[in-house]
Amino acid sequence: MSSRLTRLRELMEREGITALWVHQDENRRYLSGFTGDSGTLLITPTAQYLLTDGRFTEQAREEAPDFQIIDLGPHPWEQLGQTLAAAGIEKLFFEAEHLTYATYEEFLEKSRDWPRPVSLAPVKGLVARLRQVKDAEEIAVLEKAIAIADAGYNHLLSILRPGLTERDIALELEYFMGKQGSRGPSFTTIIASGPRSALPHGVASDRVLQPGDMIVMDFGAVYGGYHSDLTRTVALAPVTAEWRRLYDIVLEAQQQAIAALRPGIQGREADAVAREAIAAAGYGDYFSHGLGHGVGLAIHEDPTLSSRSEVKLAPGMVVTVEPGVYLPGRGGIRIEDVVLIQEGGARVLSRAPKEFIEL
C-alpha cells in the first residue's frame, strides 16, 4: 500500500491538495487494505488516518498497519474535528462524487462547534486515476477472479439444455463459482435466452430454455475484492445459418478490437474498430453500447472504451472488450473478455473458449 500512498501524495502535491478525505469503499480499500464496510480515510503529505467505529477498529489495525486508527466513538463529529485539528488541517478536500449532500451539510453544521475552523473543497476522480493502472499484485488477484469465471462457463456447458430456466442456470453458476472461491457475483448475473438475448442487460428470469435459442451469459466472480467479467453466447440446436454468421461477425469485431489495443490508443479509437467492423457487415444499428470498461475493485471503473472516451490507454490498464449485436424481438450475441494493456499490445486474461458452440 505504501507505493499507492506515495503516488497519491505526488498527485496531491501537483494539484495543490493538502489533505484528502476518502469516502468511497473501493478507494478506501485500495489505499489502506481495510475491507470493512464503514470508515473514511484522511491523507495528508506526512500522515494517514483511518477513521471507523468500534465494530471495526481491531480489524482496521490488522488490515491497515500503516494507518493511524481513529475510533470515532459515541461522538464521531467531535472526534473528526479533534483529528483534523491535531493534524493541522484547515482545508479538507473531499471526493465530490462520493460525499453525500446530507453529509456535506452536516459537516458544515457540526464544524461550527470545533475549536479550529476547517473549510471543504471538492476534488474529482483523484484516486480513480491511480486505480486505472493496476500493479502486479492487483493483476495476480484479477487473474484468479477471471479463472473462477472461466471455470464457471465450462461448468455451464455441461448442464445447459432445453427445459432449464434462466434462473436455474444463474443459481447453479453462482453456487459453482462460490465453491471455487468467489465471494459473490460481480453483478446481477445476466442469463438471457431466445428473444430475451436481445436485451443487453437481461438478468436471469423464469423463462424456460427452448431448442433454437441463443443464450447470452454475462457474469463474474469476486476474489480478493477484485471483479471478473465474462460474456459468452451459445446456441441450443437447431440454430439457423443467420445466427451462425452473426456470431462470426461479433467474434471478428472483438478480435479486431483486441488486436488494436495498445498504449497510446484512445478509448474511442478502440470502440471505433469494433463498431466499424459490425457496421460493415450491415448491423451497425444493432450495437447499442460501448465496447468496454475498466474492471478491478469495482465492476465498472475507468477507463472506458466508448465513442466518447478520450482517455489514452497505458500499460497496466485492464479493460473489457465486449461488442454485441441485438436484434429486437429476436435475440442477440455478445462476446466479452478481460484484457491487460501491455507495452506493444494487449494480453487477453480470459481463457474460456470462444468458438461457436451449439448444444
GIHU-V194687 format. One record per backbone hydrogen bond with DSSP energy under -1.0 kcal/mol. CO is the residue of the C=O (numbers start at 0). NH is the residue of the N-H. E is the energy in kcal/mol with one decimal. If there is no record, write none. Layout:
co;nh;e
CO;NH;E
CO;NH;E
This chain:
co;nh;e
0;4;-2.2
1;5;-2.3
2;6;-2.2
3;7;-2.3
4;8;-2.7
5;9;-2.1
6;10;-2.0
7;11;-2.8
8;12;-2.6
9;13;-1.9
10;14;-1.5
11;16;-2.9
12;15;-1.0
18;92;-2.7
19;42;-2.4
20;94;-1.0
21;40;-1.8
23;27;-2.6
24;28;-2.5
25;29;-2.6
26;30;-2.0
27;31;-2.1
28;32;-2.1
39;50;-2.9
40;21;-2.4
41;48;-2.6
42;19;-2.6
46;43;-2.8
47;67;-2.4
48;41;-2.2
49;69;-2.9
50;39;-2.1
51;71;-3.3
52;55;-2.2
55;59;-2.9
56;60;-2.3
57;61;-1.7
58;62;-2.7
59;63;-2.8
63;66;-1.8
67;49;-2.5
69;51;-2.3
74;78;-2.2
75;79;-2.4
76;80;-2.3
77;81;-2.2
78;82;-2.3
79;83;-2.5
80;84;-2.3
81;85;-2.6
82;86;-1.8
83;88;-2.7
84;87;-1.2
89;118;-2.7
91;120;-2.1
92;20;-3.1
93;122;-2.1
94;97;-1.6
94;98;-1.9
99;103;-2.3
100;104;-2.7
101;105;-2.2
102;106;-2.6
103;107;-2.0
104;108;-2.1
105;109;-3.2
106;110;-2.6
109;112;-1.6
110;113;-1.4
118;91;-3.3
120;93;-2.4
122;95;-2.4
124;128;-1.6
126;130;-2.2
129;132;-1.2
134;138;-2.3
135;139;-2.0
136;140;-1.8
137;141;-2.8
138;142;-2.3
139;143;-1.2
140;144;-2.0
141;145;-2.7
142;146;-2.1
143;147;-1.7
144;148;-1.6
145;149;-2.5
146;150;-2.3
147;151;-2.1
148;152;-2.2
149;153;-2.1
150;154;-2.1
151;155;-2.1
152;156;-1.9
154;157;-1.2
155;158;-1.8
155;159;-2.3
160;163;-1.5
163;208;-3.3
164;168;-1.8
165;169;-2.3
166;170;-2.7
167;171;-2.3
168;172;-2.6
169;173;-2.6
170;174;-2.2
171;175;-2.5
172;176;-2.7
173;177;-2.0
174;178;-2.0
175;179;-1.1
176;181;-2.5
177;180;-1.2
183;221;-1.1
188;203;-1.7
189;217;-2.4
191;215;-2.9
192;195;-1.8
193;196;-1.7
194;197;-1.5
195;198;-2.2
198;201;-1.7
200;202;-1.7
204;166;-1.8
206;165;-1.8
208;162;-1.9
209;212;-1.8
212;235;-2.7
213;193;-1.5
214;233;-1.9
215;191;-2.6
216;231;-2.1
217;189;-2.7
218;229;-2.9
219;185;-1.6
220;227;-1.9
221;182;-3.1
222;225;-2.2
225;222;-2.6
229;218;-2.5
230;335;-2.3
231;216;-2.7
233;214;-3.0
234;358;-3.2
235;211;-1.9
239;243;-1.7
240;244;-2.5
241;245;-2.5
242;246;-2.2
243;247;-1.6
244;248;-1.8
245;249;-2.2
246;250;-2.6
247;251;-2.5
248;252;-2.1
249;253;-2.2
250;254;-2.5
251;255;-2.4
252;256;-2.0
253;257;-2.6
254;258;-2.1
255;259;-1.2
261;264;-1.6
264;312;-2.9
265;269;-1.9
266;270;-2.1
267;271;-2.0
268;272;-1.4
269;273;-1.3
270;274;-2.4
271;275;-2.9
272;276;-1.5
273;277;-2.2
274;278;-2.4
275;279;-2.4
277;282;-2.2
278;281;-1.8
282;285;-2.1
285;325;-2.0
290;321;-3.4
291;304;-2.7
292;319;-2.4
293;300;-1.8
295;226;-2.5
297;295;-2.3
300;293;-1.8
302;293;-1.4
304;290;-1.1
304;291;-2.0
305;308;-1.1
308;267;-2.3
310;266;-2.0
312;263;-3.1
313;316;-2.0
315;133;-2.7
316;340;-3.0
317;294;-1.4
318;338;-3.4
320;336;-1.4
322;334;-1.6
324;332;-2.5
326;329;-2.4
326;330;-2.2
330;326;-3.0
332;324;-2.4
335;230;-1.2
336;320;-2.1
337;348;-2.9
337;349;-1.2
338;318;-2.5
339;346;-2.8
340;315;-2.8
341;344;-2.1
344;341;-2.5
346;339;-3.1
356;234;-2.5
